[in-house]
Amino acid sequence: MTSIQHIDGPNGHRLAYAKTEGDGPTVVFLSGYKSDMEGTKAVHLEAWAKLNGFSFLRFDYSGHGVSDGMFEEGCIGDWARDAQAVIESTCAGPVVLVGSSMGGWIASLMTQRLAHVVGFVGIAAAPDFTEDGFWAGFSEDERRQVMEDGQVALPSDYGDPYIVTRRLIEDGRKNLVLRSRLHMPFPVRLMQGTEDTAVSRETALRLLDHIDGPDVQLTLVKGADHRFSEPQNLRQIEDAILAVMV
């Protein structure tokens, strides 16, 4: 496994990353909410990239994995700035962005901010989930609690409860991507499992509809859940990356 290195991030945190040198555009994996670069997809794709001689980058946002910072203090804007800083400091040439869940939202922001994106793969992408998921699903009491007390705890199917902060909600509103067109003049492949209980098919279709590009495809995978980490799913991700690298 590639050794971990660090840079000083834009928000004052030390950010951890692992970069594999190789040919072609760098495949950049952007992980999800409360996930990190040691997840199944990130580690598998790194090994796959090495086997095929591709350049590959995985990293941890602040408050995630082995990067500095407290998760509960972070927000979409912070993590997007972290992603941009790591990518720009380690990738001199073109990049293919592979965003999982929240990473699909961060990657969507990166397609508008980075100069050398040549492809985007979204895996159960969750753009705008702070507004259309958390806030939209809050009861009146939960909305009052997050705005007056500063945070609310939500149950999670993936471990400890989610601590949703007022800062996360308010900052999320500044970074929404499903309210205007997303210009992506490069190949895009979106993948969504039919058994995903965290991100709906409607979200995948909204993202598809908001992307303005010449080669944009959405694949619904029957039986796949939000993790999208079964062996056949990993092979599907590999195929999608190869499709946008052409």
C-alpha positions as a LaTeX table, in Angstrom:
\begin{tabular}{lrrr}
\hline
Residue & $x$ (\AA) & $y$ (\AA) & $z$ (\AA) \\
\hline
Met1 & 0.00 & 0.00 & 0.00 \\
Thr2 & 1.23 & 3.49 & $-0.85$ \\
Ser3 & 2.77 & 5.43 & 2.05 \\
Ile4 & 0.84 & 8.28 & 3.65 \\
Gln5 & 2.09 & 11.83 & 3.16 \\
His6 & 0.79 & 15.19 & 4.35 \\
Ile7 & 0.26 & 18.78 & 3.29 \\
Asp8 & $-0.84$ & 21.81 & 5.28 \\
Gly9 & $-4.44$ & 22.40 & 4.30 \\
Pro10 & $-6.18$ & 25.72 & 3.56 \\
Asn11 & $-8.19$ & 25.63 & 6.80 \\
Gly12 & $-5.16$ & 25.14 & 9.06 \\
His13 & $-5.33$ & 21.33 & 9.23 \\
Arg14 & $-2.67$ & 18.80 & 8.26 \\
Leu15 & $-4.19$ & 16.70 & 5.48 \\
Ala16 & $-3.19$ & 13.10 & 4.76 \\
Tyr17 & $-2.96$ & 11.61 & 1.28 \\
Ala18 & $-1.47$ & 8.68 & $-0.64$ \\
Lys19 & $-0.29$ & 9.26 & $-4.22$ \\
Thr20 & 0.67 & 6.50 & $-6.64$ \\
Glu21 & 2.65 & 7.67 & $-9.65$ \\
Gly22 & 1.78 & 6.25 & $-13.05$ \\
Asp23 & 0.68 & 7.01 & $-16.58$ \\
Gly24 & $-2.33$ & 8.88 & $-17.91$ \\
Pro25 & $-4.59$ & 11.24 & $-15.98$ \\
Thr26 & $-4.51$ & 10.83 & $-12.20$ \\
Val27 & $-7.54$ & 8.96 & $-10.89$ \\
Val28 & $-8.65$ & 10.87 & $-7.77$ \\
Phe29 & $-10.92$ & 9.13 & $-5.26$ \\
Leu30 & $-13.14$ & 11.38 & $-3.14$ \\
Ser31 & $-14.69$ & 9.54 & $-0.22$ \\
Gly32 & $-18.03$ & 10.03 & 1.48 \\
Tyr33 & $-19.42$ & 11.61 & 4.64 \\
Lys34 & $-17.57$ & 10.22 & 7.69 \\
Ser35 & $-15.68$ & 7.85 & 5.39 \\
Asp36 & $-11.96$ & 7.92 & 4.63 \\
Met37 & $-9.23$ & 6.80 & 2.25 \\
Glu38 & $-8.96$ & 3.37 & 3.90 \\
Gly39 & $-12.42$ & 2.38 & 2.67 \\
Thr40 & $-12.98$ & $-0.65$ & 0.47 \\
Lys41 & $-13.41$ & 1.27 & $-2.79$ \\
Ala42 & $-10.43$ & 3.58 & $-2.26$ \\
Val43 & $-8.02$ & 0.78 & $-1.37$ \\
His44 & $-9.29$ & $-1.51$ & $-4.13$ \\
Leu45 & $-9.00$ & 1.18 & $-6.79$ \\
Glu46 & $-5.49$ & 2.06 & $-5.66$ \\
Ala47 & $-4.41$ & $-1.58$ & $-6.12$ \\
Trp48 & $-6.18$ & $-1.70$ & $-9.49$ \\
Ala49 & $-4.47$ & 1.51 & $-10.60$ \\
Lys50 & $-1.05$ & 0.17 & $-9.61$ \\
Leu51 & $-1.69$ & $-3.06$ & $-11.50$ \\
Asn52 & $-2.55$ & $-1.09$ & $-14.63$ \\
Gly53 & 0.16 & 1.55 & $-14.27$ \\
Phe54 & $-2.24$ & 4.44 & $-13.63$ \\
Ser55 & $-1.57$ & 7.44 & $-11.45$ \\
Phe56 & $-3.89$ & 7.42 & $-8.39$ \\
Leu57 & $-4.66$ & 9.71 & $-5.45$ \\
Arg58 & $-6.69$ & 9.09 & $-2.31$ \\
Phe59 & $-6.86$ & 11.42 & 0.69 \\
Asp60 & $-8.71$ & 12.32 & 3.88 \\
Tyr61 & $-10.67$ & 15.53 & 4.33 \\
Ser62 & $-10.07$ & 17.39 & 7.61 \\
Gly63 & $-11.83$ & 15.61 & 10.48 \\
His64 & $-11.79$ & 12.33 & 8.53 \\
Gly65 & $-9.42$ & 9.38 & 8.78 \\
Val66 & $-5.88$ & 10.40 & 9.74 \\
Ser67 & $-6.13$ & 14.06 & 8.73 \\
Asp68 & $-6.23$ & 16.65 & 11.51 \\
Gly69 & $-9.41$ & 18.32 & 12.70 \\
Met70 & $-12.72$ & 17.47 & 14.37 \\
Phe71 & $-15.38$ & 15.99 & 12.09 \\
Glu72 & $-18.22$ & 17.85 & 13.84 \\
Glu73 & $-16.52$ & 21.19 & 13.15 \\
Gly74 & $-16.33$ & 20.64 & 9.40 \\
Cys75 & $-18.67$ & 21.43 & 6.52 \\
Ile76 & $-18.96$ & 20.97 & 2.76 \\
Gly77 & $-17.06$ & 24.17 & 2.00 \\
Asp78 & $-14.15$ & 23.11 & 4.23 \\
Trp79 & $-13.95$ & 19.65 & 2.69 \\
Ala80 & $-14.16$ & 21.04 & $-0.84$ \\
Arg81 & $-11.27$ & 23.39 & $-0.10$ \\
Asp82 & $-9.33$ & 20.45 & 1.35 \\
Ala83 & $-9.95$ & 18.41 & $-1.81$ \\
Gln84 & $-8.89$ & 21.24 & $-4.08$ \\
Ala85 & $-5.71$ & 21.86 & $-2.08$ \\
Val86 & $-4.62$ & 18.21 & $-2.11$ \\
Ile87 & $-5.39$ & 17.75 & $-5.81$ \\
Glu88 & $-3.69$ & 20.95 & $-6.92$ \\
Ser89 & $-0.60$ & 20.28 & $-4.81$ \\
Thr90 & $-0.10$ & 16.68 & $-5.97$ \\
Cys91 & $-1.49$ & 16.52 & $-9.53$ \\
Ala92 & 0.27 & 18.61 & $-12.16$ \\
Gly93 & $-1.71$ & 17.22 & $-15.09$ \\
Pro94 & $-5.21$ & 16.04 & $-15.96$ \\
Val95 & $-7.40$ & 14.25 & $-13.42$ \\
Val96 & $-10.35$ & 11.88 & $-13.42$ \\
Leu97 & $-12.57$ & 12.47 & $-10.39$ \\
Val98 & $-14.25$ & 9.46 & $-8.75$ \\
Gly99 & $-16.69$ & 10.62 & $-6.08$ \\
Ser100 & $-18.53$ & 8.30 & $-3.70$ \\
Ser101 & $-21.65$ & 9.57 & $-1.90$ \\
Met102 & $-20.69$ & 12.98 & $-0.45$ \\
Gly103 & $-17.56$ & 12.67 & $-2.58$ \\
Gly104 & $-19.86$ & 12.93 & $-5.59$ \\
Trp105 & $-20.98$ & 16.36 & $-4.34$ \\
Ile106 & $-17.38$ & 17.43 & $-3.66$ \\
Ala107 & $-16.34$ & 16.13 & $-7.07$ \\
Ser108 & $-19.17$ & 18.09 & $-8.72$ \\
Leu109 & $-17.79$ & 21.24 & $-7.10$ \\
Met110 & $-14.28$ & 20.32 & $-8.24$ \\
Thr111 & $-15.42$ & 19.98 & $-11.86$ \\
Gln112 & $-16.26$ & 23.69 & $-11.70$ \\
Arg113 & $-13.07$ & 24.77 & $-9.91$ \\
Leu114 & $-10.21$ & 22.69 & $-11.33$ \\
Ala115 & $-8.68$ & 23.43 & $-14.69$ \\
His116 & $-7.71$ & 19.93 & $-15.83$ \\
Val117 & $-10.65$ & 17.58 & $-15.16$ \\
Val118 & $-11.04$ & 15.12 & $-18.04$ \\
Gly119 & $-13.62$ & 12.73 & $-16.57$ \\
Phe120 & $-16.03$ & 12.22 & $-13.68$ \\
Val121 & $-17.41$ & 9.01 & $-12.15$ \\
Gly122 & $-20.12$ & 9.39 & $-9.51$ \\
Ile123 & $-20.87$ & 6.41 & $-7.24$ \\
Ala124 & $-24.16$ & 6.82 & $-5.35$ \\
Ala125 & $-23.44$ & 10.54 & $-5.57$ \\
Ala126 & $-25.16$ & 12.61 & $-2.88$ \\
Pro127 & $-25.16$ & 16.25 & $-4.00$ \\
Asp128 & $-26.97$ & 18.77 & $-1.79$ \\
Phe129 & $-27.76$ & 16.15 & 0.89 \\
Thr130 & $-27.48$ & 18.64 & 3.75 \\
Glu131 & $-30.44$ & 20.56 & 2.33 \\
Asp132 & $-32.47$ & 17.95 & 0.44 \\
Gly133 & $-31.75$ & 15.11 & 2.85 \\
Phe134 & $-31.04$ & 16.35 & 6.37 \\
Trp135 & $-32.93$ & 19.65 & 6.42 \\
Ala136 & $-35.85$ & 18.47 & 4.30 \\
Gly137 & $-36.27$ & 15.44 & 6.54 \\
Phe138 & $-36.05$ & 17.27 & 9.86 \\
Ser139 & $-39.09$ & 17.64 & 12.06 \\
Glu140 & $-39.91$ & 21.14 & 13.25 \\
Asp141 & $-38.34$ & 20.27 & 16.59 \\
Glu142 & $-35.11$ & 19.07 & 14.93 \\
Arg143 & $-34.95$ & 22.23 & 12.84 \\
Arg144 & $-35.37$ & 24.34 & 15.96 \\
Gln145 & $-32.75$ & 22.30 & 17.79 \\
Val146 & $-30.09$ & 22.59 & 15.08 \\
Met147 & $-30.65$ & 26.33 & 14.65 \\
Glu148 & $-30.95$ & 27.25 & 18.33 \\
Asp149 & $-28.68$ & 24.67 & 19.97 \\
Gly150 & $-26.23$ & 24.41 & 17.08 \\
Gln151 & $-26.54$ & 20.70 & 16.41 \\
Val152 & $-28.78$ & 17.65 & 16.39 \\
Ala153 & $-27.91$ & 13.92 & 16.53 \\
Leu154 & $-29.38$ & 11.63 & 13.87 \\
Pro155 & $-29.29$ & 7.82 & 13.88 \\
Ser156 & $-27.05$ & 6.18 & 11.27 \\
Asp157 & $-27.03$ & 2.76 & 9.64 \\
Tyr158 & $-23.24$ & 2.99 & 9.43 \\
Gly159 & $-22.11$ & 3.36 & 13.07 \\
Asp160 & $-22.26$ & 6.28 & 15.49 \\
Pro161 & $-25.06$ & 8.86 & 15.13 \\
Tyr162 & $-24.57$ & 11.73 & 12.69 \\
Ile163 & $-24.03$ & 15.02 & 14.47 \\
Val164 & $-25.57$ & 17.58 & 12.13 \\
Thr165 & $-24.53$ & 21.13 & 12.92 \\
Arg166 & $-26.01$ & 24.49 & 12.07 \\
Arg167 & $-22.74$ & 25.32 & 10.30 \\
Leu168 & $-23.05$ & 22.21 & 8.11 \\
Ile169 & $-26.58$ & 23.21 & 7.09 \\
Glu170 & $-25.83$ & 26.87 & 6.45 \\
Asp171 & $-22.58$ & 26.23 & 4.63 \\
Gly172 & $-24.23$ & 23.49 & 2.55 \\
Arg173 & $-26.63$ & 26.10 & 1.19 \\
Lys174 & $-23.67$ & 28.05 & $-0.19$ \\
Asn175 & $-22.42$ & 25.00 & $-2.09$ \\
Leu176 & $-25.57$ & 23.53 & $-3.65$ \\
Val177 & $-25.07$ & 22.12 & $-7.16$ \\
Leu178 & $-28.58$ & 20.99 & $-8.13$ \\
Arg179 & $-29.97$ & 24.50 & $-8.50$ \\
Ser180 & $-28.16$ & 25.42 & $-11.72$ \\
Arg181 & $-26.47$ & 23.77 & $-14.70$ \\
Leu182 & $-23.18$ & 21.96 & $-14.17$ \\
His183 & $-20.94$ & 22.36 & $-17.19$ \\
Met184 & $-18.95$ & 19.14 & $-17.71$ \\
Pro185 & $-17.42$ & 19.03 & $-21.21$ \\
Phe186 & $-15.92$ & 15.57 & $-20.66$ \\
Pro187 & $-17.21$ & 11.99 & $-20.20$ \\
Val188 & $-19.36$ & 11.43 & $-17.10$ \\
Arg189 & $-20.55$ & 8.10 & $-15.70$ \\
Leu190 & $-23.01$ & 8.04 & $-12.78$ \\
Met191 & $-23.75$ & 4.76 & $-10.97$ \\
Gln192 & $-26.67$ & 4.16 & $-8.60$ \\
Gly193 & $-27.78$ & 1.01 & $-6.79$ \\
Thr194 & $-31.49$ & 0.17 & $-6.75$ \\
Glu195 & $-31.25$ & $-0.95$ & $-3.10$ \\
Asp196 & $-29.56$ & 2.25 & $-1.91$ \\
Thr197 & $-31.47$ & 3.50 & 1.14 \\
Ala198 & $-29.25$ & 6.56 & 1.68 \\
Val199 & $-29.42$ & 8.16 & $-1.77$ \\
Ser200 & $-32.54$ & 7.92 & $-3.93$ \\
Arg201 & $-32.82$ & 7.22 & $-7.63$ \\
Glu202 & $-34.46$ & 10.65 & $-7.88$ \\
Thr203 & $-31.23$ & 12.26 & $-6.67$ \\
Ala204 & $-29.26$ & 10.40 & $-9.34$ \\
Leu205 & $-31.72$ & 11.55 & $-12.00$ \\
Arg206 & $-31.58$ & 15.16 & $-10.77$ \\
Leu207 & $-27.79$ & 15.14 & $-11.04$ \\
Leu208 & $-28.01$ & 13.62 & $-14.52$ \\
Asp209 & $-30.44$ & 16.33 & $-15.58$ \\
His210 & $-28.31$ & 19.16 & $-14.18$ \\
Ile211 & $-25.09$ & 18.11 & $-15.92$ \\
Asp212 & $-24.53$ & 19.87 & $-19.23$ \\
Gly213 & $-22.13$ & 17.73 & $-21.24$ \\
Pro214 & $-21.75$ & 15.75 & $-24.48$ \\
Asp215 & $-21.29$ & 12.30 & $-22.90$ \\
Val216 & $-23.24$ & 11.78 & $-19.67$ \\
Gln217 & $-24.62$ & 8.37 & $-18.67$ \\
Leu218 & $-26.43$ & 7.04 & $-15.58$ \\
Thr219 & $-26.38$ & 3.32 & $-14.81$ \\
Leu220 & $-28.90$ & 1.83 & $-12.36$ \\
Val221 & $-27.44$ & $-1.35$ & $-10.87$ \\
Lys222 & $-30.14$ & $-3.76$ & $-9.71$ \\
Gly223 & $-29.52$ & $-5.06$ & $-6.19$ \\
Ala224 & $-26.61$ & $-2.77$ & $-5.32$ \\
Asp225 & $-26.77$ & $-0.84$ & $-2.04$ \\
His226 & $-25.19$ & 2.45 & $-0.98$ \\
Arg227 & $-21.79$ & 0.95 & $-0.23$ \\
Phe228 & $-21.44$ & $-0.23$ & $-3.85$ \\
Ser229 & $-18.51$ & $-2.39$ & $-2.72$ \\
Glu230 & $-19.36$ & $-5.93$ & $-3.76$ \\
Pro231 & $-16.82$ & $-7.50$ & $-6.16$ \\
Gln232 & $-19.09$ & $-7.02$ & $-9.17$ \\
Asn233 & $-19.66$ & $-3.37$ & $-8.17$ \\
Leu234 & $-15.93$ & $-2.74$ & $-7.94$ \\
Arg235 & $-15.48$ & $-4.14$ & $-11.43$ \\
Gln236 & $-18.26$ & $-1.83$ & $-12.65$ \\
Ile237 & $-16.43$ & 1.14 & $-11.15$ \\
Glu238 & $-13.22$ & 0.06 & $-12.89$ \\
Asp239 & $-15.08$ & $-0.11$ & $-16.22$ \\
Ala240 & $-16.61$ & 3.33 & $-15.66$ \\
Ile241 & $-13.17$ & 4.86 & $-14.96$ \\
Leu242 & $-11.75$ & 3.30 & $-18.11$ \\
Ala243 & $-14.72$ & 4.65 & $-20.09$ \\
Val244 & $-14.05$ & 8.26 & $-19.04$ \\
Met245 & $-10.27$ & 7.96 & $-19.50$ \\
Val246 & $-10.62$ & 7.22 & $-23.22$ \\
\hline
\end{tabular}
